[in-house]
Amino acid sequence: MKFAVILALYALAFYIGIKMLRGNKRKQHRLWYGLILAWCAYVHLCGITNTPHLSVSTLYRFLFEDAGRAIVQWLGG
């Protein structure tokens, strides 16, 4: 039930946003708006179910955090 309400609200936001982005020259804006909204819905639903998901910080956690720890250890910290 919770999923249905959340998806309905995202669909409503998508519909309202697309209606506001009228015109021929706004096709790329509508595409980006839809992609960003889909990404937000994905992260939101994964957060509710505690499902592991890709996010902006995933790259940092898997690459740079380990490299940072190795450098600190190498420097004697």
Backbone as numpy.savetxt, mean C-alpha at the origin, in Angstrom:
# Nx Ny Nz CAx CAy CAz Cx Cy Cz
-18.04 -10.20 7.25 -18.87 -9.00 7.25 -18.00 -7.75 7.25
-16.93 -7.81 8.07 -16.04 -6.67 8.16 -15.36 -6.40 6.81
-14.97 -7.49 6.12 -14.34 -7.35 4.81 -15.28 -6.69 3.83
-16.53 -7.11 3.84 -17.50 -6.57 2.90 -17.70 -5.07 3.11
-17.77 -4.65 4.35 -17.94 -3.22 4.64 -16.72 -2.43 4.19
-15.53 -2.95 4.48 -14.31 -2.25 4.10 -14.19 -2.16 2.58
-14.45 -3.27 1.89 -14.39 -3.25 0.43 -15.44 -2.33 -0.17
-16.61 -2.29 0.44 -17.66 -1.38 -0.06 -17.23 0.08 0.11
-16.59 0.40 1.22 -16.13 1.77 1.43 -15.01 2.14 0.46
-14.11 1.19 0.19 -13.07 1.46 -0.80 -13.69 1.62 -2.20
-14.68 0.82 -2.51 -15.34 0.95 -3.81 -16.05 2.29 -3.92
-16.66 2.74 -2.84 -17.32 4.04 -2.83 -16.29 5.16 -3.02
-15.16 5.06 -2.32 -14.10 6.06 -2.48 -13.57 6.05 -3.91
-13.44 4.86 -4.50 -12.97 4.76 -5.88 -13.96 5.42 -6.84
-15.23 5.13 -6.66 -16.27 5.70 -7.52 -16.30 7.22 -7.43
-16.25 7.74 -6.21 -16.29 9.19 -6.03 -15.03 9.84 -6.61
-13.87 9.21 -6.38 -12.62 9.76 -6.89 -12.56 9.77 -8.41
-13.03 8.70 -9.03 -13.03 8.62 -10.49 -13.98 9.66 -11.09
-15.12 9.87 -10.45 -16.06 10.88 -10.94 -15.46 12.28 -10.85
-14.62 12.51 -9.84 -14.00 13.82 -9.68 -12.88 14.03 -10.70
-12.28 12.96 -11.18 -11.19 13.05 -12.16 -11.76 12.89 -13.57
-12.54 13.82 -13.99 -13.14 13.78 -15.32 -12.19 14.37 -16.35
-12.49 14.13 -17.57 -11.74 14.74 -18.65 -10.84 13.75 -19.37
-10.47 14.14 -20.56 -9.65 13.29 -21.41 -8.21 13.20 -20.92
-7.69 14.29 -20.39 -6.30 14.33 -19.98 -6.06 13.73 -18.60
-7.07 13.21 -17.96 -6.96 12.68 -16.61 -6.88 11.15 -16.56
-6.68 10.51 -17.70 -6.65 9.05 -17.73 -5.52 8.50 -16.87
-4.36 9.10 -16.96 -3.23 8.64 -16.17 -3.47 8.90 -14.69
-4.10 9.99 -14.35 -4.42 10.28 -12.95 -5.40 9.24 -12.39
-6.39 8.87 -13.20 -7.35 7.85 -12.76 -6.66 6.51 -12.53
-5.72 6.17 -13.41 -4.98 4.92 -13.25 -4.18 4.93 -11.96
-3.43 5.98 -11.71 -2.64 6.07 -10.49 -3.53 6.08 -9.25
-4.65 6.76 -9.33 -5.59 6.79 -8.21 -6.09 5.38 -7.90
-6.47 4.64 -8.94 -6.95 3.27 -8.74 -5.88 2.36 -8.18
-4.64 2.49 -8.66 -3.56 1.65 -8.16 -3.24 1.95 -6.69
-3.20 3.23 -6.36 -2.92 3.60 -4.96 -4.04 3.13 -4.05
-5.27 3.27 -4.48 -6.40 2.84 -3.66 -6.42 1.32 -3.51
-6.07 0.59 -4.56 -5.99 -0.87 -4.47 -4.89 -1.29 -3.50
-3.75 -0.60 -3.55 -2.65 -0.90 -2.63 -3.08 -0.64 -1.17
-3.78 0.46 -0.95 -4.27 0.77 0.40 -5.24 -0.29 0.90
-6.12 -0.76 0.03 -7.07 -1.80 0.43 -6.34 -3.09 0.75
-5.33 -3.43 -0.05 -4.54 -4.64 0.19 -3.84 -4.58 1.55
-3.17 -3.48 1.84 -2.46 -3.35 3.11 -3.44 -3.33 4.28
-4.56 -2.67 4.11 -5.58 -2.60 5.15 -6.14 -3.99 5.48
-6.51 -4.74 4.47 -7.07 -6.07 4.70 -6.03 -7.04 5.26
-4.80 -6.93 4.81 -3.74 -7.78 5.38 -3.47 -7.42 6.83
-3.57 -6.16 7.16 -3.38 -5.73 8.54 -4.47 -6.24 9.46
-5.67 -6.31 8.98 -6.78 -6.81 9.79 -6.61 -8.30 10.09
-6.15 -9.06 9.11 -6.04 -10.51 9.27 -4.66 -10.95 9.76
-3.76 -10.01 10.01 -2.38 -10.31 10.42 -1.68 -11.20 9.41
-1.96 -11.01 8.15 -1.32 -11.74 7.07 -0.03 -11.03 6.70
1.08 -11.76 6.56 2.30 -11.10 6.10 2.08 -10.49 4.72
2.54 -9.29 4.53 2.32 -8.60 3.26 3.52 -7.74 2.91
3.61 -7.39 1.65 4.65 -6.48 1.19 4.22 -5.06 1.49
5.16 -4.29 2.00 4.87 -2.90 2.27 6.09 -2.07 1.89
6.03 -0.79 2.17 7.13 0.10 1.83 8.38 -0.26 2.64
8.19 -0.72 3.86 9.34 -1.03 4.72 9.91 -2.43 4.50
9.34 -3.23 3.63 9.83 -4.59 3.41 11.25 -4.59 2.87
11.53 -3.75 1.91 12.87 -3.66 1.33 13.88 -3.28 2.40
13.52 -2.32 3.23 14.42 -1.89 4.30 14.69 -3.04 5.27
13.64 -3.71 5.69 13.81 -4.77 6.68 14.66 -5.91 6.17
14.49 -6.31 4.93 15.19 -7.48 4.42 16.59 -7.18 3.89
16.85 -5.97 3.45 18.16 -5.67 2.88 19.01 -4.78 3.79
18.53 -3.62 4.09 19.35 -2.63 4.76 19.52 -2.88 6.25
18.54 -3.48 6.91 18.66 -3.73 8.34 19.76 -4.75 8.61
19.82 -5.81 7.85 20.88 -6.80 8.02 22.24 -6.23 7.67
22.31 -5.45 6.61 23.57 -4.81 6.24 24.02 -3.84 7.33
23.12 -3.10 7.90 23.44 -2.18 8.99 23.96 -2.90 10.21
23.33 -4.02 10.57 23.81 -4.82 11.70 25.21 -5.36 11.43
25.46 -5.80 10.21 26.78 -6.33 9.86 27.84 -5.23 9.94
27.52 -4.04 9.48 28.47 -2.93 9.54 28.76 -2.54 10.98
27.74 -2.47 11.81 27.93 -2.12 13.21 28.79 -3.18 13.90
28.54 -4.43 13.61 29.33 -5.52 14.19 30.77 -5.45 13.70
30.95 -5.14 12.45 32.27 -5.04 11.85 33.08 -3.89 12.48
32.38 -2.81 12.82 33.05 -1.66 13.44 33.27 -1.86 14.93
32.78 -2.95 15.48 33.03 -3.25 16.89 31.96 -2.73 17.83
30.77 -2.46 17.31 29.71 -1.91 18.15 28.79 -2.89 18.60
